[in-house]
Amino acid sequence: MRTTKLLLFIALASTFAVQAQTQSPETKSPKLKSNIRWNTYALKGPVKSVRTEAATYVLKEGQWVEGPRVVEMTVQFAENGNRTEVAFYREGKLARRIEDRYDEDGRQIEYLNYDGGGNMWLRGTLAYDENGKVIEEVTYNGDGSLRSKKSLKRNEQGQMLESAEYNPRGILMEKMSNTFADGALATTFRSLHYPDGSVLRTEATEMARKRVESINYNRDGSVQSKTIRVDREISEYAKDGSLLKTTTISTQGRLLDEVMVGPGGPTKREAQLPDQIDSHDNWTVQTKWHADANGSRPLKITYRTITYYQSFAF
């Protein structure tokens, strides 16, 4: 679970970094760059839809065999590449669905979150300046009450310098600041906060070194854990500085290799390897393996059914 949250945090930070870097006057179609698109999912387009199903391996008569296959996620994309819907499933049952809406220029203006029963519990709206760049994002609870408000500051080139999100009581929830060198993004600093405003997590990114340092804090301000990512290698440390885990992320954003480290060295290892690749170089079958002192065995196999548009519309 901790690894999943870490990858999600990095993915979100990368999205902001790309947004800040690409939304310049020289960039073509900047209105589309800030939206969630198929390449956000490390997919190579033109993707129309993705359906992900998975099966856990079980031991049967001395052999590891696939268990029942259940759906985990479905995603839909418009022909211009924008995501229009994503649905998440738990044990094969719909748990959450997000609907994305756009204006006639292809800019995302609203997103709606629904639970498995179809009840809308979160709504977000985005506002743009005269140059088509996001300047404000406001979220609401399902009953229409204010949930949060985020404002963005930009330089003369339209690049994002700072964003800050506050709850209805005016307490800071999240803050992000960027610096630029020769027109390119140089550094990013992001902080997440507890409901009382104290720091929950910080993340510092150095683009030139491809280095990201993340620190989790307890409520009293003491360090809980620390993670350092350099390019595609992630190292996770305990509060005493001892190495807990190393992770390698593939060029497609997958969790490629993960090593759990104990006092005596590596204790177990997990890796996700693609078994099948389609003609667009997207994996369609992938197995997760586990290895320790007792040997190796398959843990889980994931299947992706991907449909494509015949040609790009942008």
NORGI-V994963 format. One record per residue. N is the residue number from 1. SS is DSSP state (alpha for helix, beta for strand, coil for the rest). PHI is phi in degrees with one decimal (none if undefined). NEAR is the number of other ideal C-beta (glycine too) atoms within 10 Angstrom. Layout:
N,SS,PHI,NEAR ; N,SS,PHI,NEAR
This chain:
1,coil,none,5 ; 2,alpha,-62.8,12 ; 3,alpha,-63.6,15 ; 4,alpha,-60.3,9 ; 5,alpha,-63.9,11 ; 6,alpha,-62.7,20 ; 7,alpha,-65.0,16 ; 8,alpha,-63.0,10 ; 9,alpha,-60.9,18 ; 10,alpha,-64.3,19 ; 11,alpha,-62.0,13 ; 12,alpha,-64.5,14 ; 13,alpha,-62.8,17 ; 14,alpha,-64.8,15 ; 15,alpha,-61.9,13 ; 16,alpha,-63.4,19 ; 17,alpha,-63.5,20 ; 18,alpha,-63.3,15 ; 19,alpha,-60.0,21 ; 20,alpha,-66.1,24 ; 21,alpha,-82.8,20 ; 22,alpha,-89.3,17 ; 23,coil,-83.1,21 ; 24,coil,-118.0,17 ; 25,coil,-59.4,10 ; 26,coil,-83.5,8 ; 27,coil,-77.8,13 ; 28,coil,-78.3,8 ; 29,coil,48.6,12 ; 30,alpha,-65.7,18 ; 31,alpha,-64.1,19 ; 32,alpha,-87.9,20 ; 33,alpha,-65.0,17 ; 34,coil,-85.2,22 ; 35,coil,-83.1,20 ; 36,coil,-79.9,19 ; 37,beta,-125.9,19 ; 38,alpha,-63.3,23 ; 39,alpha,-74.5,13 ; 40,alpha,-62.9,16 ; 41,alpha,-92.7,18 ; 42,coil,58.4,15 ; 43,coil,-102.5,23 ; 44,coil,-105.4,15 ; 45,coil,-83.4,18 ; 46,coil,-84.9,18 ; 47,beta,-80.6,22 ; 48,beta,-101.3,16 ; 49,beta,-156.7,16 ; 50,beta,-136.9,19 ; 51,beta,-126.5,16 ; 52,beta,-110.2,17 ; 53,beta,-126.8,17 ; 54,beta,-142.1,21 ; 55,beta,-136.4,16 ; 56,beta,-91.1,14 ; 57,beta,-76.9,19 ; 58,beta,-127.4,11 ; 59,beta,-84.7,9 ; 60,beta,-136.7,10 ; 61,coil,52.9,5 ; 62,coil,81.1,5 ; 63,beta,-123.0,8 ; 64,beta,-85.3,11 ; 65,beta,-127.5,11 ; 66,beta,-68.2,15 ; 67,coil,-85.1,13 ; 68,coil,-60.6,9 ; 69,coil,-89.5,14 ; 70,beta,-127.5,14 ; 71,beta,-73.3,18 ; 72,beta,-114.3,18 ; 73,beta,-159.8,17 ; 74,beta,-132.6,18 ; 75,beta,-136.2,23 ; 76,beta,-120.2,18 ; 77,beta,-128.8,26 ; 78,coil,-77.7,19 ; 79,coil,-67.0,14 ; 80,coil,-82.7,16 ; 81,coil,102.0,22 ; 82,beta,-72.7,20 ; 83,beta,-71.7,22 ; 84,beta,-108.5,15 ; 85,beta,-162.8,15 ; 86,beta,-138.0,19 ; 87,beta,-129.8,19 ; 88,beta,-114.8,16 ; 89,beta,-122.5,19 ; 90,beta,-123.2,11 ; 91,coil,55.0,8 ; 92,coil,83.8,13 ; 93,beta,-109.6,9 ; 94,beta,-59.3,16 ; 95,beta,-113.9,14 ; 96,beta,-159.0,16 ; 97,beta,-137.4,18 ; 98,beta,-118.8,18 ; 99,beta,-111.0,17 ; 100,beta,-108.1,20 ; 101,beta,-123.4,13 ; 102,beta,-131.2,18 ; 103,coil,-88.5,12 ; 104,coil,-67.1,5 ; 105,coil,-90.1,11 ; 106,coil,85.3,16 ; 107,coil,-89.5,18 ; 108,beta,-69.8,22 ; 109,beta,-118.2,14 ; 110,beta,-160.5,13 ; 111,beta,-139.2,19 ; 112,beta,-125.5,16 ; 113,beta,-107.4,16 ; 114,beta,-121.7,18 ; 115,beta,-85.1,14 ; 116,coil,-63.4,14 ; 117,coil,-90.1,7 ; 118,coil,88.2,8 ; 119,coil,-87.7,9 ; 120,beta,-78.8,16 ; 121,beta,-117.8,14 ; 122,beta,-151.6,17 ; 123,beta,-132.1,17 ; 124,beta,-126.1,19 ; 125,beta,-127.6,14 ; 126,beta,-122.7,19 ; 127,beta,-117.4,12 ; 128,beta,-122.7,17 ; 129,coil,-88.0,12 ; 130,coil,-67.1,6 ; 131,coil,-96.0,12 ; 132,coil,80.7,17 ; 133,coil,-109.1,20 ; 134,beta,-64.8,21 ; 135,beta,-121.6,17 ; 136,beta,-156.7,14 ; 137,beta,-135.6,18 ; 138,beta,-124.2,16 ; 139,beta,-118.4,17 ; 140,beta,-130.7,17 ; 141,beta,-75.1,14 ; 142,coil,-60.3,15 ; 143,coil,-85.2,7 ; 144,coil,93.5,9 ; 145,coil,-73.4,8 ; 146,beta,-64.9,13 ; 147,beta,-108.0,17 ; 148,beta,-162.9,17 ; 149,beta,-140.9,17 ; 150,beta,-121.0,20 ; 151,beta,-118.0,14 ; 152,beta,-125.6,21 ; 153,beta,-113.9,12 ; 154,beta,-128.8,19 ; 155,coil,-88.2,12 ; 156,coil,-65.3,6 ; 157,coil,-86.2,11 ; 158,coil,85.7,16 ; 159,coil,-82.2,21 ; 160,beta,-74.7,25 ; 161,beta,-92.4,14 ; 162,beta,-158.0,13 ; 163,beta,-136.5,23 ; 164,beta,-140.8,16 ; 165,beta,-118.9,19 ; 166,beta,-123.2,18 ; 167,beta,-84.4,16 ; 168,coil,-59.1,11 ; 169,coil,-89.4,8 ; 170,coil,83.4,8 ; 171,coil,-88.8,13 ; 172,beta,-63.4,15 ; 173,beta,-106.1,19 ; 174,beta,-156.5,17 ; 175,beta,-140.0,18 ; 176,beta,-142.6,23 ; 177,beta,-134.6,15 ; 178,beta,-123.8,25 ; 179,beta,-122.8,12 ; 180,beta,-129.5,18 ; 181,beta,-136.5,10 ; 182,coil,55.4,5 ; 183,coil,82.6,11 ; 184,beta,-111.5,12 ; 185,beta,-62.5,21 ; 186,beta,-107.4,15 ; 187,beta,-139.8,17 ; 188,beta,-137.6,22 ; 189,beta,-127.8,15 ; 190,beta,-131.4,22 ; 191,beta,-133.0,19 ; 192,beta,-113.4,18 ; 193,beta,-129.5,20 ; 194,coil,-68.5,14 ; 195,coil,-56.3,10 ; 196,coil,-88.3,7 ; 197,coil,96.9,14 ; 198,coil,-69.3,14 ; 199,beta,-74.8,17 ; 200,beta,-97.0,18 ; 201,beta,-158.1,19 ; 202,beta,-126.7,16 ; 203,beta,-143.0,20 ; 204,beta,-114.7,15 ; 205,beta,-118.1,23 ; 206,beta,-114.4,13 ; 207,coil,-64.7,18 ; 208,coil,-61.9,10 ; 209,coil,-90.3,10 ; 210,coil,54.1,12 ; 211,beta,-116.7,14 ; 212,beta,-128.8,23 ; 213,beta,-113.5,15 ; 214,beta,-117.9,21 ; 215,beta,-128.9,19 ; 216,beta,-98.6,19 ; 217,beta,-119.5,19 ; 218,coil,-77.5,14 ; 219,coil,-64.9,11 ; 220,coil,-83.9,6 ; 221,coil,92.6,8 ; 222,coil,-74.7,8 ; 223,beta,-75.8,14 ; 224,beta,-94.7,13 ; 225,beta,-162.6,17 ; 226,beta,-139.7,16 ; 227,beta,-130.6,23 ; 228,beta,-125.0,15 ; 229,beta,-115.9,20 ; 230,beta,-122.0,13 ; 231,coil,59.2,11 ; 232,coil,-107.2,14 ; 233,beta,-106.3,13 ; 234,beta,-117.4,22 ; 235,beta,-120.1,16 ; 236,beta,-112.8,21 ; 237,beta,-120.1,17 ; 238,beta,-78.7,13 ; 239,coil,-64.2,13 ; 240,coil,-88.4,6 ; 241,coil,91.8,8 ; 242,coil,-76.2,10 ; 243,beta,-73.7,13 ; 244,beta,-103.2,16 ; 245,beta,-160.8,19 ; 246,beta,-121.4,16 ; 247,beta,-136.0,21 ; 248,beta,-116.2,15 ; 249,beta,-103.2,19 ; 250,coil,-75.4,15 ; 251,coil,-65.1,8 ; 252,coil,-94.8,14 ; 253,coil,85.2,17 ; 254,coil,-82.4,17 ; 255,beta,-75.9,18 ; 256,beta,-83.0,16 ; 257,beta,-152.5,18 ; 258,beta,-136.9,20 ; 259,beta,-118.6,19 ; 260,beta,-87.8,15 ; 261,beta,-113.7,18 ; 262,beta,-110.7,11 ; 263,coil,-56.5,6 ; 264,coil,-96.0,6 ; 265,beta,116.6,8 ; 266,beta,-56.0,13 ; 267,beta,-112.0,12 ; 268,beta,-156.2,15 ; 269,beta,-142.1,16 ; 270,beta,-130.0,19 ; 271,beta,-143.5,18 ; 272,beta,-112.1,18 ; 273,beta,-122.2,13 ; 274,beta,-71.0,17 ; 275,beta,-95.5,12 ; 276,beta,-140.3,11 ; 277,beta,-124.1,12 ; 278,coil,-89.3,13 ; 279,coil,-68.3,7 ; 280,coil,-95.3,13 ; 281,coil,69.5,9 ; 282,coil,-101.0,21 ; 283,beta,-72.9,21 ; 284,beta,-117.9,15 ; 285,beta,-137.0,13 ; 286,beta,-144.2,19 ; 287,beta,-111.8,16 ; 288,beta,-101.0,18 ; 289,beta,-112.5,16 ; 290,beta,-124.5,17 ; 291,beta,-134.8,14 ; 292,beta,-148.0,13 ; 293,coil,-62.9,6 ; 294,coil,-91.3,8 ; 295,beta,115.5,7 ; 296,beta,-120.1,12 ; 297,beta,-156.5,12 ; 298,beta,-76.8,15 ; 299,beta,-101.0,15 ; 300,beta,-155.5,17 ; 301,beta,-123.0,18 ; 302,beta,-118.9,20 ; 303,beta,-115.4,18 ; 304,beta,-121.0,20 ; 305,beta,-99.0,12 ; 306,beta,-117.8,20 ; 307,beta,-110.9,11 ; 308,beta,-128.1,18 ; 309,coil,-77.3,16 ; 310,coil,-69.8,8 ; 311,coil,-154.4,7 ; 312,coil,-71.4,10 ; 313,coil,-112.4,10 ; 314,coil,-145.7,14
